[in-house]
C-alpha cells in the first residue's frame, strides 16, 4: 500500500474517487469523502477541504481497497486476453492441421510395409534385395488399371495409382565403414590382431570408391539431413544409387547391385528414399526406409546383417507448409490469418511482460509462471521463424520442376520436411504449455479456486513422495540393467531400462523376459518391483490426495473482518461487481422509479441492519456498508449526493423502532409460552415424585407387617 503525501492530499487523491462514499461540490469543488448522516461543509476552489472525522487507518483502508480494485480489474483483463489468445491459437492449429495427410501416410505405409516379404522379416542383406524386388518395386511400379488411367490423364511423373505419383526415382543410400585393424578386445585378446568393420562414426565412415571398375562413389547430399538411430548417427551423404522409374530397368539395377556387392559386411545402414505427390490435395510426403546392420555382429565376423534395425518414416509436406497461404483457398488463408493473429498476441504479451520486468527483474523471475510465459513466447516465435525459413527455402528449390523432363531425377526434400516437422513439434509443445497455463488463471475463478488451492496443498506431501519414488525407480532400473543388460536389449542401458520399467509400470509391456532368462532372480525383482510401486506407491499417492482433500474440508478457514476486507485476488468477482455497479447506475439515471422499487428498500434494509447490530458503528463502517451495496453517493447522478431530509430520517427511525418493539413483543410472548411449558413439566414431575413416595411407603408398611407376622 502506497503512503499518502499528507493528511489533506489523502482527500484529493483521484484513485479513491469511486471507493466508499464521495461527492463533488457544485462549481468544481474538490473531491470530498462523505459520511452518511453527517453533513460536510462544501469546499470551493482555492480553499482547503474540511477533513471528516475518519481515522488514518480507515482512510488508508479505503485507498488500499481502491488499489486492490484496480489490480483485480487489471488481472481480469489479463485473464480475458489470455483466453482469447488460447481460442485463437486453438483455431489456428485446427485450421493448420490436415486429416488427409494422415490418410495418405497410412496408404503409403501399407504399400511398403506389407507384401510378399514384410519389412519386419528382413534380417539379412539377401533378404533386403528380395524385399526390394518383391515388395517395394511392385508397390511403386505397379502396372494396373489405376496407373494406366493416371498415365492417360498425364504423362508427367511416375504414377503409383490414380491420385499419387512419384516425384523422381527411388534412391538407395548406403552408409559404409572402413576395414580397420586392432579390433581385438583387451586384455583377453591383447596378443592378437583382429581386423573388422567397426561401428559407424566420423573416423570410421568410408568415403573411398569401391566395386567393379570403382563405379560406386561417395556423394554429397546438400539438401539432406543427418539421422540419429538406435545403433549410430548417420550423415546425409553416402554411396547413392537411383533406381529408374521403369520397372524392368529398376529390377535390373537391383540385380546388378547385388552381383557387384553394393551392400556387405561393411554396410552400416541402407536408406531407401522416395517422394510421392498427391494430386488431390497437393501434399508431398517424403518417405525413407532404413535398414541398419548390427555393429556388434559385423565386428565379431558374423554374417553381415544377422541382426538388423529396420524402420521407416513418412514426413508429409502440405502446400501451406511450403508457401504462405498455401493454395490460396479459404482454409489456407484462414490458417494464415490465425497464424498472424497468434504472432500479434505474442508481441503484445512480450510488451506486457517487459513492462513487468522493469518493476523488478529478480522478483519477476522468482515466479515460475513468468518463466513459463517467456518459454512459451520463445517457442512460438521460434516456430514462426522456422516456418518463414521453410517458405523461403522451398520457394527457391522449385520442387518437382526438373522431374517434369527427367522422371528418374531424385532431389531430396528431407531437409525441408524435417524443418516442417520441427514446426509441428514446437506447436505441439506450445499447446501443452498454453493449456497448462490455464491452471494459472483457474485459481482466480470462483468455481475452481478451492480445487486449485487443495491441489497446491497436496504438493507439500506429493513432492517428497515423488522424490522417493524417482530414487527407488532409478534403483530398480539400475538393478535390471546390471542383472539383465547383457541378455535383454531393452535393458542394455540405464536410460533404456528406465524407459522399459516406466512402460511396465503403465502396463504397456511385461517383465516376463527377465523371468524367462533367470526365473529365481527375475521373479524376485519383479515381485519386489510390483509390491513397491503398484501396491505401496499407488496407495500412498491416493492417501496423499485423500489427506489433502480432508484437510481442505476440515481446516477452519480464517474469517476476514468485513470492515477491512480488501477483496484481494478476486478479479472475476471484481468484474462482476463492476458490471453490477454500472448496471445499477444506468438504471438509476434512466429509470429512477424502477431503481427505487428494486434497490431503494434494499439499501434501507442494509443500513438498518447495521444500526441494529451495533449502535456504536463508526463512520467508516457506514461508508463500507454503502460501498458494499453499490450505492455510493457519487453514483446517484450528475448533481452529486442527496442527503436524507429530517422528515425521512425520522420516519426511518420510527419504522426501525416499531419493528424493534414488534420483535421484542414477539420474543416476550415466546418466553412466556416457554415458561408456562416449564411450569407444567415441573408440576408433572412433582406429581410423579409424590406418587413414587406413596408407593415406597406402602412397600415399607407391607414389609413391616410381614416381619411382625414372622416374629
LUMMI-18204 format. One record per residue (C-alpha): z, x, y. Coordinates in steps of 0.1 Angstrom, whole numbers, padded with zeros to 4 digits, always signed. Layout:
// residues N
ZXY;...
This chain:
// residues 711
+0000+0000+0000;-0010+0014+0034;+0016+0018+0061;+0011+0000+0094;+0009+0019+0127;+0037-0001+0144;+0056-0034+0145;+0031-0051+0168;+0000-0037+0151;+0011-0055+0120;+0002-0088+0135;-0031-0076+0149;-0044-0063+0115;-0076-0081+0107;-0071-0075+0070;-0044-0102+0068;-0063-0129+0086;-0068-0150+0055;-0034-0145+0039;-0004-0167+0044;-0004-0190+0074;-0020-0177+0106;-0036-0191+0137;-0059-0180+0166;-0048-0191+0200;-0073-0210+0221;-0092-0189+0245;-0095-0158+0223;-0058-0151+0218;-0046-0125+0193;-0041-0133+0156;-0005-0145+0152;+0012-0154+0119;+0028-0188+0119;+0058-0203+0101;+0058-0239+0091;+0084-0258+0111;+0088-0231+0137;+0069-0230+0170;+0055-0198+0183;+0046-0191+0218;+0009-0186+0223;-0004-0153+0234;-0031-0147+0260;-0055-0117+0262;-0038-0087+0277;-0002-0096+0266;+0018-0087+0235;+0022-0114+0209;+0056-0128+0202;+0069-0115+0169;+0082-0141+0145;+0114-0137+0126;+0099-0121+0095;+0113-0091+0078;+0093-0059+0074;+0094-0064+0036;+0079-0099+0039;+0051-0087+0062;+0043-0057+0041;+0041-0080+0011;+0015-0102+0030;-0005-0071+0038;-0003-0059+0002;-0014-0093-0011;-0045-0093+0011;-0054-0058-0001;-0049-0069-0037;-0071-0099-0030;-0099-0077-0016;-0096-0054-0047;-0098-0084-0071;-0129-0097-0054;-0145-0063-0054;-0136-0060-0091;-0151-0094-0097;-0184-0084-0080;-0185-0053-0103;-0180-0074-0134;-0208-0097-0123;-0231-0068-0116;-0224-0052-0150;-0231-0084-0169;-0263-0090-0150;-0273-0054-0159;-0264-0059-0195;-0285-0090-0196;-0315-0072-0180;-0311-0042-0204;-0309-0066-0234;-0341-0085-0224;-0358-0051-0217;-0350-0039-0252;-0361-0072-0268;-0395-0072-0250;-0399-0034-0257;-0395-0039-0294;-0424-0050-0317;-0419-0066-0351;-0455-0059-0360;-0447-0022-0361;-0422-0027-0389;-0447-0048-0410;-0474-0021-0405;-0450+0006-0415;-0440-0013-0447;-0477-0018-0455;-0484+0019-0453;-0452+0028-0471;-0461+0006-0500;-0495+0022-0503;-0483+0058-0506;-0450+0052-0524;-0463+0030-0553;-0492+0038-0576;-0501+0052-0609;-0479+0082-0600;-0449+0073-0578;-0437+0098-0552;-0402+0099-0567;-0416+0111-0601;-0433+0142-0587;-0413+0172-0599;-0439+0200-0604;-0469+0213-0585;-0494+0199-0611;-0478+0165-0606;-0483+0169-0569;-0520+0173-0573;-0521+0144-0597;-0502+0123-0571;-0529+0132-0545;-0557+0123-0568;-0543+0091-0584;-0521+0076-0556;-0529+0089-0521;-0567+0091-0524;-0572+0057-0540;-0548+0041-0514;-0565+0056-0484;-0601+0059-0497;-0604+0026-0515;-0639+0012-0518;-0632-0026-0518;-0644-0058-0501;-0620-0052-0473;-0632-0017-0465;-0668-0029-0467;-0661-0058-0443;-0644-0033-0419;-0675-0010-0421;-0697-0039-0413;-0676-0046-0382;-0676-0010-0370;-0686+0024-0384;-0661+0043-0363;-0630+0057-0381;-0625+0055-0419;-0612+0021-0429;-0582+0016-0452;-0585-0022-0451;-0599-0046-0426;-0574-0040-0397;-0563-0005-0404;-0583+0027-0401;-0576+0064-0404;-0580+0085-0372;-0593+0117-0387;-0589+0131-0421;-0559+0138-0443;-0542+0171-0436;-0523+0193-0461;-0500+0219-0445;-0482+0244-0467;-0450+0264-0457;-0452+0297-0477;-0428+0326-0482;-0433+0363-0488;-0428+0380-0522;-0398+0403-0515;-0377+0429-0533;-0340+0432-0537;-0333+0396-0546;-0306+0406-0570;-0271+0391-0566;-0244+0418-0564;-0222+0433-0577;-0232+0420-0612;-0269+0428-0608;-0265+0456-0582;-0281+0482-0605;-0312+0461-0610;-0342+0454-0587;-0354+0419-0588;-0384+0406-0569;-0386+0369-0559;-0398+0343-0534;-0367+0338-0512;-0356+0308-0492;-0377+0298-0461;-0368+0314-0428;-0383+0331-0398;-0381+0365-0415;-0393+0354-0450;-0421+0330-0439;-0455+0344-0448;-0484+0344-0424;-0508+0366-0445;-0541+0354-0457;-0545+0348-0494;-0567+0331-0520;-0602+0339-0532;-0621+0358-0506;-0589+0354-0484;-0600+0319-0474;-0565+0304-0468;-0554+0315-0433;-0523+0308-0413;-0530+0284-0384;-0511+0273-0354;-0504+0236-0345;-0499+0233-0308;-0492+0195-0309;-0468+0196-0339;-0430+0198-0340;-0406+0217-0363;-0390+0198-0391;-0354+0203-0405;-0350+0192-0441;-0323+0194-0468;-0335+0228-0481;-0346+0245-0449;-0362+0244-0415;-0400+0245-0412;-0422+0254-0382;-0451+0232-0371;-0475+0259-0383;-0487+0268-0417;-0517+0271-0441;-0537+0240-0432;-0565+0222-0452;-0580+0189-0441;-0595+0166-0467;-0627+0148-0459;-0628+0110-0454;-0654+0108-0481;-0637+0101-0514;-0658+0123-0536;-0655+0153-0512;-0618+0147-0510;-0613+0148-0548;-0635+0180-0550;-0614+0197-0523;-0582+0188-0542;-0597+0203-0574;-0607+0235-0556;-0572+0238-0541;-0556+0236-0575;-0581+0260-0590;-0576+0285-0562;-0537+0283-0564;-0532+0270-0529;-0497+0260-0540;-0475+0280-0563;-0441+0296-0566;-0444+0308-0530;-0447+0273-0517;-0416+0260-0499;-0429+0228-0485;-0462+0208-0486;-0468+0183-0458;-0493+0155-0462;-0502+0141-0427;-0525+0113-0417;-0528+0089-0388;-0535+0052-0390;-0548+0029-0362;-0543-0009-0364;-0570-0028-0345;-0550-0060-0343;-0520-0046-0324;-0534-0013-0311;-0505+0005-0329;-0510+0040-0342;-0485+0051-0370;-0484+0088-0378;-0473+0095-0414;-0463+0126-0432;-0451+0131-0468;-0430+0162-0476;-0428+0179-0510;-0403+0208-0507;-0398+0230-0537;-0363+0241-0546;-0355+0275-0532;-0329+0283-0559;-0353+0275-0587;-0381+0297-0574;-0357+0326-0566;-0345+0327-0602;-0380+0329-0615;-0380+0294-0630;-0412+0274-0630;-0422+0265-0594;-0412+0230-0583;-0388+0225-0612;-0368+0205-0587;-0383+0191-0555;-0370+0173-0525;-0396+0145-0517;-0396+0123-0487;-0419+0107-0462;-0416+0095-0426;-0436+0069-0407;-0435+0073-0369;-0450+0044-0350;-0467+0045-0316;-0472+0013-0297;-0496+0010-0267;-0467+0006-0243;-0451+0038-0256;-0483+0057-0248;-0490+0043-0214;-0472+0025-0186;-0478-0013-0190;-0494-0008-0225;-0525-0030-0229;-0517-0049-0197;-0508-0082-0214;-0478-0104-0203;-0454-0089-0229;-0462-0053-0220;-0459-0060-0182;-0427-0079-0187;-0412-0050-0207;-0423-0026-0179;-0407-0048-0152;-0374-0049-0171;-0376-0011-0175;-0379-0007-0137;-0350-0031-0131;-0329-0011-0155;-0337+0021-0136;-0328+0003-0103;-0295-0008-0117;-0288+0028-0129;-0294+0042-0095;-0272+0016-0079;-0244+0023-0103;-0248+0061-0097;-0243+0055-0060;-0212+0033-0066;-0197+0059-0089;-0204+0087-0064;-0185+0068-0037;-0155+0066-0060;-0157+0103-0068;-0153+0111-0031;-0119+0094-0032;-0106+0120-0057;-0126+0137-0084;-0097+0147-0106;-0082+0113-0107;-0116+0098-0112;-0124+0117-0143;-0090+0112-0158;-0102+0077-0166;-0122+0078-0198;-0142+0047-0188;-0157+0067-0158;-0168+0095-0182;-0184+0069-0204;-0202+0054-0174;-0217+0087-0165;-0227+0094-0201;-0244+0060-0202;-0263+0066-0170;-0273+0101-0180;-0287+0088-0213;-0306+0061-0196;-0322+0085-0171;-0330+0109-0199;-0347+0081-0219;-0367+0071-0188;-0377+0108-0181;-0388+0113-0217;-0408+0081-0216;-0426+0093-0184;-0433+0126-0200;-0448+0109-0230;-0471+0088-0207;-0483+0120-0190;-0487+0139-0223;-0505+0110-0241;-0528+0104-0211;-0542+0139-0213;-0546+0140-0251;-0575+0115-0252;-0562+0102-0286;-0590+0093-0310;-0619+0102-0287;-0630+0133-0307;-0627+0113-0340;-0654+0089-0329;-0680+0116-0335;-0662+0135-0363;-0643+0114-0387;-0628+0144-0405;-0613+0160-0375;-0575+0158-0375;-0553+0162-0344;-0516+0159-0349;-0497+0133-0329;-0463+0142-0343;-0451+0158-0311;-0457+0126-0291;-0443+0105-0319;-0411+0125-0321;-0405+0120-0284;-0411+0083-0287;-0385+0082-0315;-0362+0101-0292;-0365+0074-0266;-0357+0048-0292;-0327+0068-0303;-0314+0071-0268;-0318+0034-0261;-0300+0026-0293;-0271+0048-0283;-0271+0032-0249;-0270-0002-0264;-0238+0008-0283;-0222+0023-0252;-0231-0007-0230;-0217-0033-0254;-0186-0011-0260;-0181-0011-0222;-0178-0049-0223;-0142-0043-0236;-0135-0026-0202;-0143-0059-0185;-0129-0083-0211;-0094-0070-0203;-0098-0088-0170;-0109-0121-0185;-0081-0147-0188;-0092-0157-0223;-0093-0122-0239;-0068-0104-0217;-0039-0109-0241;-0060-0098-0271;-0071-0066-0254;-0035-0058-0245;-0025-0064-0281;-0052-0040-0293;-0041-0013-0269;-0005-0016-0280;-0017-0013-0316;-0032+0021-0308;+0003+0036-0304;+0006+0033-0342;-0031+0034-0352;-0039+0068-0336;-0012+0087-0356;-0023+0068-0387;-0059+0078-0381;-0049+0114-0377;-0030+0113-0410;-0060+0095-0426;-0085+0122-0414;-0063+0151-0426;-0058+0135-0460;-0095+0126-0463;-0105+0162-0454;-0082+0175-0481;-0097+0152-0507;-0132+0163-0496;-0123+0199-0500;-0108+0192-0534;-0140+0175-0546;-0161+0203-0531;-0142+0230-0548;-0139+0212-0582;-0175+0198-0584;-0195+0215-0557;-0213+0237-0583;-0221+0208-0605;-0229+0178-0582;-0255+0182-0554;-0238+0156-0532;-0206+0176-0533;-0220+0211-0528;-0208+0215-0492;-0178+0203-0473;-0199+0182-0450;-0218+0165-0478;-0185+0159-0497;-0171+0142-0466;-0202+0120-0464;-0201+0112-0501;-0164+0103-0501;-0170+0081-0470;-0196+0062-0488;-0173+0059-0518;-0146+0046-0496;-0170+0019-0483;-0181+0013-0520;-0216+0024-0513;-0216+0050-0541;-0194+0056-0571;-0174+0087-0581;-0183+0084-0618;-0204+0116-0619;-0172+0136-0613;-0156+0117-0642;-0186+0123-0665;-0186+0161-0659;-0148+0166-0662;-0130+0135-0675;-0094+0147-0671;-0096+0164-0637;-0122+0139-0624;-0102+0108-0634;-0070+0123-0618;-0087+0129-0585;-0104+0095-0585;-0072+0077-0592;-0053+0095-0565;-0081+0090-0540;-0082+0053-0546;-0044+0049-0546;-0040+0068-0513;-0069+0053-0494;-0078+0020-0508;-0042+0008-0517;-0018+0026-0493;-0042+0034-0464;-0057-0001-0461;-0023-0018-0464;-0008+0005-0438;-0037-0004-0415;-0031-0041-0420;+0006-0036-0414;-0001-0018-0382;-0023-0047-0369;+0003-0073-0380;+0031-0054-0363;+0011-0052-0331;+0004-0089-0332;+0041-0097-0340;+0053-0075-0311;+0028-0092-0287;+0042-0127-0297;+0079-0119-0298;+0081-0095-0269;+0097-0110-0239;+0073-0109-0211;+0085-0097-0178;+0088-0126-0154;+0074-0119-0119;+0091-0132-0088;+0068-0159-0074;+0078-0149-0039;+0063-0114-0044;+0035-0120-0069;+0005-0100-0057;-0018-0113-0085;-0028-0078-0094;-0056-0072-0119;-0068-0108-0117;-0105-0105-0105;-0117-0136-0123;-0087-0157-0113;-0090-0145-0077;-0127-0155-0077;-0117-0190-0089;-0090-0192-0062;-0115-0181-0036;-0141-0207-0047;-0114-0234-0048;-0102-0225-0013;-0138-0226+0002;-0145-0259-0015;-0113-0274+0000;-0122-0260+0034;-0157-0276+0033;-0142-0310+0021;-0117-0309+0049;-0143-0302+0076;-0170-0326+0063;-0148-0353+0047;-0113-0353+0062;-0104-0387+0048;-0112-0377+0013;-0094-0344+0018;-0063-0362+0030;-0063-0386+0000;-0068-0358-0025;-0048-0329-0012;-0025-0343+0015;+0001-0357-0009;-0001-0326-0030;+0007-0304+0000;+0037-0326+0010;+0050-0326-0026;+0048-0288-0029;+0067-0283+0004;+0093-0309-0006;+0099-0294-0040;+0106-0260-0024;+0130-0276+0001;+0149-0294-0026;+0152-0265-0049;+0165-0241-0023;+0178-0253+0011;+0181-0218+0022;+0145-0209+0017;+0133-0185+0043;+0102-0184+0063;+0082-0161+0041;+0087-0185+0011;+0072-0213+0032;+0043-0191+0041;+0037-0183+0004;+0041-0220-0006;+0013-0230+0018;-0008-0199+0007;-0005-0208-0030;-0015-0244-0023;-0046-0230-0004;-0036-0249+0027;-0034-0221+0053;-0034-0233+0088;-0064-0211+0096;-0084-0232+0071;-0079-0265+0088;-0107-0263+0112;-0122-0245+0141;-0094-0257+0165;-0065-0239+0148;-0035-0253+0130;-0019-0286+0138;+0020-0286+0136;+0036-0318+0124;+0049-0341+0151;+0085-0351+0154;+0079-0386+0141;+0060-0374+0110;+0086-0348+0103;+0115-0374+0105;+0096-0397+0082;+0091-0369+0057;+0128-0361+0058;+0138-0397+0053;+0113-0401+0025;+0128-0370+0008;+0163-0381+0014;+0156-0416+0000;+0141-0400-0031;+0171-0377-0035;+0195-0407-0032;+0175-0426-0057;+0177-0397-0082;+0214-0394-0076;+0219-0431-0083;+0199-0429-0114;+0219-0398-0126;+0252-0417-0118;+0241-0447-0139;+0232-0425-0168;+0266-0407-0165;+0285-0440-0166;+0265-0451-0196;+0272-0419-0214;+0310-0422-0205;+0311-0457-0220;+0295-0444-0252;+0320-0416-0254;+0349-0440-0249;+0336-0463-0276;+0333-0434-0300;+0368-0422-0292;+0382-0458-0299;+0364-0459-0332;+0378-0425-0342;+0413-0437-0332;+0410-0468-0354;+0398-0446-0383;+0429-0423-0379;+0453-0453-0379;+0436-0467-0410;+0440-0433-0428;+0477-0431-0417;+0484-0466-0431;+0467-0457-0464;+0487-0424-0466;+0520-0443-0460;+0511-0468-0488;+0504-0440-0512;+0536-0423-0503;+0556-0455-0509;+0539-0461-0543;+0548-0426-0554;+0585-0430-0544;+0587-0463-0563;+0572-0446-0594;+0596-0417-0593;+0626-0442-0588;+0615-0461-0620;+0612-0429-0640;+0647-0418-0629;
